[in-house]
Amino acid sequence: MDTCLLILCGLPACGKTTLAKRLKASPEFKSIYHVVHLSYDDLMPDNITALLTEKPNLVQQGAANWKKYREDIVLCVENILKTFPNGKAEIPVNVCPDLWAKINNSFMQDMKKEEFHLLVIIDDNMYYQGMRYPFYQLARKYSIGFCQVYLECNIELALKRNNHRPNPIPEEVIHTMASKFEPPSPSERNWEVHSLYIKDQTICCLDDVLALVDNARQNKAAPLSDNVELRQISRVKCSISTLHQADQILRKLVSGKMSDLDVGLSCKNKKEMSCVYLQIRTRLYSELKLGSLLIPESIENVTDASKNTESNLYQWLKDIFESNCNDSTVNTTEIT
């Protein structure tokens, strides 16, 4: 049995779930693959939506829960892939039992008795490439296929479709996502080489998607070579001086954010935003220290980087910090 992960990404209401259902029902796919459809709309709990949209005083808690659920989805998929289809996967530590049950049941539903390949469809907005990358890391770790389909959709059509939904997403969320969307870009990121753009799903040929999946499955994501691993290990071991510079930069970024807050904000709201920024700073520093966030090899000279806002380290950390802050802003109103 071979396995392939297929990411469906695009704006809300662009047709991702409709395409996933077409693939799952397609005789061509069913003859080759056991198709598992994981829709984040079904996996994320309703109470997170409430925290992010209806209770501003709980924004920080809602954003943290939102992030943890996304991380837990990847953990659940990994645990199942380790033993599927013959073994019994165990629920990961500290993962919500309801989330685990939903994902595990999706894998076990309509199991084939004959030989088959496994296709796991991940259906979510995935507007940042960093949201898609953890699944590529899974593909490399277990030497399986990885591919992506980006459903292009102009914002006017997305808003129109969204307004006809039973529970529409706030329009400002869709506008924000559209402005920040990072579509698959094989020319910039070679891990996105197996990507397909669909402009109009009404004329989408499922044969094109099948060809993409087959090609990705047969050309599996290559595991890290020993040399690459050694280079990564050396990068993980951040020097004390580098960590000091990073800490100083992150503190300055937090101060800048606080200075930019609207003077009309209440003290309570300013305190809440301060907590969000401090939490982001603490988490990024911890990730640098532990090695889960790696400084690019191209950033070599970090001497006095915190004193130079144009330094490579400063600009790199600023981009990551801003991205996390934007996530928190989007999350205050987002339904995944």
Secondary structure, DSSP 4 states (H G I P E B T S, - for coil): --EEEEEEE-STTSSHHHHHHHHHH-HHHHTTEEEEEEEHHHHS-HHHHHHHHT-GGGHHHHHHHHHHHHHHHHHHHHHHHHHTTTS-PPPPTT--HHHHHHHHHHHHTT--SS--EEEEEEES---SHHHHHHHHHHHHHHT-EEEEEEE---HHHHHHHHHTSSSPPPHHHHHHHHHH-----TTT-GGG-SEEEES-GGG--HHHHHHHHHHHHHSPPPPPPHHHHHHHHHHHS--HHHHHHHHHHHHHHHHHHHHHS-TTS-HHHHHHHHHHHHHHHHHHHHHHHHTSSPPPTT----TTGGG-TTSHHHHHHHHHHHHHHHHHHHHTT---
